[in-house]
Amino acid sequence: MNRFHCCATCQHYAVVATDGKRKSKCARLGFDTQPKFQFDCWNPKENVRKLMEREKGKDSSGA
């Protein structure tokens, strides 16, 4: 399991304020969500993608 995989790290994750309340939403699908939720449509933000690549490089170098 990818430790980075959650809605908060997805490029479609958005926090929307309506009527003075803040809600977490998937901007692509329009669903309410929570930062820790996980879905198959996950598309990581660029900074998360770089962290994953860096971590993958450490694993393959044997360090």
Buried (B, 14 or more C-beta within 10 A) or exposed (E): EEEBBBBBBBBBBBEEEEEEEEEBBBEEEEEEBEEEBEBEEBEBBEEBBEBBEEEEEEEEEEE
